[in-house]
Amino acid sequence: MSEHYGPAWETPMTAAIETADDLEVLEAELVEDDDLLPATLPPATAPRPLLDRHTILHPGEAVPTEADAPTYTRRDFEVSPATAERLKNKAAPANTNRNYSSQRRNFAEWCETMGRVARPCTTATYVEWVAGLIAREMAPNIFRTYMSGVRTWMPEDQRPGTTEARGMLAEYRKEWGKRNRVRKAPAITEPMLRAMVDTCDLRTPAGLRDRCALLVGRGALNRRIELADLDIQDVEVDDTGVDLWIAYSKTDQEAKGESTFIPADPTGSPLYDPVSRTRLAELPPPHGHSRGAPDARPHFKGPTPEPGGRDNPRRLRHGRRPQ
């Protein structure tokens, strides 16, 4: 046992410490020197192995652990404002994005009414919502957009299963098909096309454009939006016919592009020949423009003789007044 007690005013059991304010008495106990051991740290936990059923280890390769994993910072998860804006507009066109936003909002409101979690939702919630759509007896093709809009809204690793919902939809499609027959619009015949072309006022740029759109559109069987999105550089004309470059379409979501050729009709009336009508309606491309240039003027726009006039291009293209 240690025999050292400090200064003469200390006692073995009680030590008085004088501070600036008053005297404080501390209670203490003498212990053996061997009991004053340094504190020890608990044994370090071994790093957890990072293995799953898909891991493949080569002979002599060490088992990967958490210690081998990289350390991520906030910078590894952030994107720039420009990239964030591109992500908002990725792949889906504007009207599809609006439709998705509407359906996601309706789904969230339905979940709130039903007392369910909207995002991320469970498979049971998703199936119950689809069953509610089926009860409304809408056309089956409408459900595909609704279901896709809601499911893609969920985090990628927490999306609900689709087996049950698609099974219900498949059965409903059979029932709906028995009660409803899809009616298709009749094809435009040659006399019908000529009657429409004859109504175009060839004294105006709009009339020249409309006649060209009718002849080219029927020859290529384009959708309306495909004609409206054509640039001057997307239309090539020679004596043998008109070549249209459709850069993007409903059936070409990856924008690979497709060329459509419309042959000339030299034996018929020049009033209904797509080559001669396209040449009359075509505007000279601005200097330095190339196919797909951001500022390339649409092919089926008429010139603007006066602001807000009848031939204002923003009004002609989509039939709306200028904004």
C-alpha positions in Angstrom: 0.0 0.0 0.0 1.3 3.4 -0.9 2.4 5.5 2.1 2.3 8.9 0.4 -0.5 11.2 1.6 0.6 14.4 0.0 1.2 17.7 2.0 1.0 17.6 5.7 -2.5 19.1 5.8 -4.0 16.1 4.0 -5.4 13.1 5.9 -5.8 9.5 4.5 -9.6 9.7 4.4 -10.4 13.4 3.9 -8.7 16.0 1.8 -9.6 19.7 2.0 -9.2 21.7 -1.3 -9.3 25.4 -0.9 -10.7 27.3 -3.9 -11.1 31.0 -4.6 -14.6 31.1 -3.2 -14.7 28.7 -0.3 -13.5 25.4 1.1 -14.8 22.2 -0.5 -14.5 18.8 1.2 -14.1 15.8 -0.9 -14.7 12.2 0.3 -12.1 9.7 -1.0 -10.9 6.2 -0.3 -7.4 4.7 -0.4 -6.9 1.8 -2.8 -4.1 -0.5 -3.7 -1.7 0.7 -6.4 -2.3 -2.5 -8.4 -6.0 -1.6 -8.8 -5.1 1.7 -10.6 -5.0 0.1 -14.1 -5.4 2.2 -17.3 -8.8 2.0 -18.9 -9.0 -0.4 -21.8 -11.0 0.1 -25.1 -13.5 -2.5 -26.1 -12.3 -4.9 -28.8 -12.9 -3.4 -32.3 -15.7 -5.0 -34.3 -14.5 -6.6 -37.5 -15.8 -5.0 -40.7 -19.0 -6.7 -41.9 -18.5 -8.8 -45.1 -20.2 -7.5 -48.2 -21.5 -10.7 -49.7 -24.8 -11.7 -51.4 -26.0 -14.6 -53.4 -24.5 -13.0 -56.6 -21.0 -12.6 -55.3 -18.2 -14.5 -57.1 -14.8 -14.9 -55.4 -11.8 -16.0 -57.4 -9.1 -18.3 -55.8 -7.1 -16.5 -53.2 -9.3 -13.4 -53.4 -10.2 -11.9 -50.0 -13.8 -11.5 -48.9 -14.8 -7.9 -49.5 -15.9 -6.0 -46.3 -17.4 -2.6 -45.5 -13.8 -1.4 -44.9 -13.2 -1.8 -48.7 -16.2 0.2 -49.7 -15.5 3.8 -50.9 -16.6 6.7 -48.7 -19.2 8.9 -50.5 -19.8 12.6 -49.8 -22.7 14.8 -50.8 -20.9 15.7 -54.0 -21.4 12.1 -55.2 -25.1 12.4 -55.0 -25.7 15.9 -56.4 -26.4 16.9 -60.0 -26.0 20.4 -61.5 -29.1 22.6 -62.1 -28.8 22.0 -65.9 -28.8 18.2 -65.4 -31.8 18.5 -63.0 -33.7 20.4 -65.7 -32.9 17.7 -68.2 -34.1 15.0 -65.8 -37.5 16.8 -65.5 -38.0 16.6 -69.3 -36.4 13.2 -70.0 -37.9 11.0 -72.6 -41.6 11.8 -72.2 -43.1 14.6 -74.3 -44.8 17.6 -72.7 -48.3 16.3 -73.0 -47.3 12.9 -71.4 -45.6 14.8 -68.5 -48.8 16.8 -67.9 -50.9 13.6 -68.0 -48.5 11.8 -65.6 -48.6 14.8 -63.2 -52.4 14.8 -63.3 -52.7 11.0 -62.6 -50.1 11.1 -59.8 -52.0 14.0 -58.2 -55.3 12.0 -58.5 -53.6 8.9 -57.0 -52.2 10.9 -54.1 -55.7 12.3 -53.4 -57.2 8.8 -53.6 -54.6 7.5 -51.1 -55.3 10.3 -48.7 -59.0 9.6 -48.9 -58.5 5.8 -48.3 -56.0 6.4 -45.5 -53.1 4.8 -47.5 -49.5 5.8 -48.1 -49.1 7.3 -51.6 -45.4 7.2 -52.1 -43.9 4.7 -52.0 -47.1 2.7 -52.1 -47.6 -1.0 -51.4 -48.5 -3.5 -54.0 -51.9 -3.9 -52.3 -52.6 -0.2 -52.6 -51.6 -0.2 -56.3 -53.8 -3.2 -57.0 -56.8 -1.6 -55.1 -56.4 1.6 -57.1 -56.3 -0.3 -60.4 -59.5 -2.2 -59.4 -61.1 1.2 -58.8 -60.2 2.3 -62.3 -61.7 -0.8 -63.7 -64.9 -0.2 -61.8 -65.2 3.1 -63.7 -65.4 1.1 -67.0 -63.0 3.2 -69.0 -61.3 2.0 -72.1 -58.5 -0.5 -71.3 -55.9 1.4 -73.2 -56.3 4.4 -70.9 -55.2 2.3 -67.9 -51.7 1.8 -69.4 -50.9 5.5 -69.1 -52.5 5.8 -65.7 -50.6 2.8 -64.3 -47.3 3.8 -65.9 -47.6 7.3 -64.6 -48.1 6.2 -61.0 -45.6 3.3 -60.9 -42.8 5.4 -62.4 -43.5 8.0 -59.7 -42.2 5.6 -57.1 -38.6 5.2 -56.1 -37.0 2.7 -58.5 -36.2 0.1 -55.8 -39.6 0.4 -54.1 -42.1 0.2 -57.0 -45.2 -2.0 -56.5 -45.6 -5.3 -58.3 -47.6 -5.4 -61.5 -48.5 -9.1 -61.9 -51.9 -8.9 -60.1 -52.8 -5.5 -61.6 -52.0 -6.6 -65.1 -53.9 -9.8 -64.6 -57.0 -7.9 -63.6 -56.6 -5.6 -66.6 -56.2 -8.5 -69.0 -59.5 -10.0 -67.8 -61.2 -6.6 -68.0 -59.9 -6.1 -71.6 -61.7 -9.3 -72.6 -65.0 -8.2 -71.0 -64.7 -4.7 -72.5 -64.0 -6.0 -75.9 -67.2 -8.1 -75.9 -69.2 -5.0 -75.1 -67.4 -2.5 -77.3 -66.3 -2.6 -80.8 -63.5 -0.2 -81.8 -64.7 2.0 -84.6 -62.1 3.3 -87.0 -62.5 6.4 -89.1 -62.9 5.7 -92.8 -59.9 6.1 -95.0 -59.6 9.3 -97.1 -60.4 8.4 -100.7 -58.9 10.2 -103.7 -62.1 12.2 -104.4 -62.3 13.2 -100.7 -58.6 14.4 -100.8 -59.2 16.4 -104.0 -62.3 18.0 -102.5 -60.3 19.2 -99.5 -57.4 20.4 -101.6 -59.8 22.4 -103.7 -60.9 24.4 -100.7 -57.4 25.8 -100.1 -57.0 29.5 -100.9 -53.9 29.5 -103.1 -53.7 33.3 -102.9 -52.4 33.1 -99.3 -49.4 31.5 -97.8 -51.7 29.5 -95.5 -53.5 28.1 -98.5 -50.3 27.0 -100.1 -49.1 25.4 -96.9 -52.4 23.6 -96.3 -52.5 22.1 -99.8 -48.9 20.9 -99.4 -49.8 19.4 -95.9 -52.8 17.6 -97.3 -50.9 16.0 -100.2 -47.7 15.2 -98.3 -49.6 14.0 -95.2 -51.8 11.6 -97.1 -48.9 10.3 -99.2 -46.7 9.6 -96.1 -49.7 8.7 -93.8 -48.2 11.1 -91.1 -49.7 11.9 -87.8 -50.6 15.6 -87.5 -47.9 16.3 -84.9 -45.3 14.8 -87.3 -46.3 17.2 -90.0 -46.3 20.2 -87.5 -42.9 19.3 -86.3 -41.2 19.2 -89.7 -38.4 21.7 -90.3 -37.4 23.0 -93.7 -34.3 20.8 -93.6 -36.5 17.7 -93.1 -38.1 18.0 -96.5 -36.2 17.3 -99.7 -37.8 17.6 -103.1 -36.7 16.5 -106.5 -38.4 15.5 -109.7 -39.1 12.0 -108.6 -40.8 12.8 -105.3 -40.7 14.3 -101.8 -38.5 12.8 -99.1 -39.6 13.5 -95.5 -37.3 12.9 -92.5 -39.4 12.2 -89.4 -37.0 12.8 -86.6 -39.3 11.6 -83.8 -42.7 10.0 -83.6 -45.1 8.1 -81.3 -43.6 4.8 -82.4 -40.0 6.1 -82.4 -39.6 7.1 -78.7 -35.8 6.9 -79.0 -35.7 9.5 -81.9 -33.8 7.2 -84.3 -35.6 8.9 -87.2 -37.1 7.5 -90.3 -37.3 8.6 -94.0 -40.5 8.5 -95.9 -40.6 8.9 -99.7 -43.7 10.2 -101.5 -43.4 9.6 -105.3 -44.4 12.3 -107.8 -47.5 12.0 -109.9 -46.5 13.3 -113.3 -49.5 11.8 -115.1 -52.1 13.6 -113.0 -53.1 17.2 -112.5 -50.2 19.4 -111.1 -52.8 20.7 -108.6 -52.6 17.4 -106.8 -49.0 16.5 -107.4 -47.0 16.5 -104.1 -43.8 17.6 -105.8 -45.1 20.7 -107.5 -47.2 21.6 -104.5 -44.3 21.2 -102.0 -42.0 23.4 -104.1 -44.6 26.2 -104.2 -45.1 26.0 -100.4 -41.5 25.6 -99.4 -39.8 28.6 -97.9 -36.0 29.1 -98.5 -34.0 27.9 -95.4 -32.2 30.6 -93.4 -28.5 30.8 -94.1 -26.4 28.5 -92.0 -29.2 26.3 -90.8 -28.9 22.5 -90.6 -31.3 19.7 -90.1 -32.7 19.8 -86.6 -31.2 23.2 -85.8 -32.9 24.7 -82.7 -34.0 27.9 -84.6 -35.0 26.1 -87.9 -38.4 27.4 -89.0 -41.1 24.7 -89.3 -41.8 23.8 -92.9 -45.6 24.2 -92.6 -45.5 27.8 -91.4 -46.6 30.7 -93.5 -44.7 34.0 -93.5 -46.0 36.8 -91.3 -47.2 39.8 -93.3 -48.3 41.8 -90.3 -48.2 41.2 -86.5 -51.2 39.2 -85.3 -52.5 39.0 -88.9 -54.2 36.0 -90.5 -50.9 34.5 -91.6 -49.2 34.8 -88.3 -47.1 31.6 -88.1 -47.7 31.0 -84.4 -51.4 31.0 -85.2 -51.2 29.0 -88.4 -49.1 26.1 -87.0 -51.5 25.0 -84.2 -54.6 27.0 -84.9 -54.2 29.1 -81.8 -53.8 32.8 -81.4 -50.3 34.1 -80.7 -49.3 34.3 -77.0 
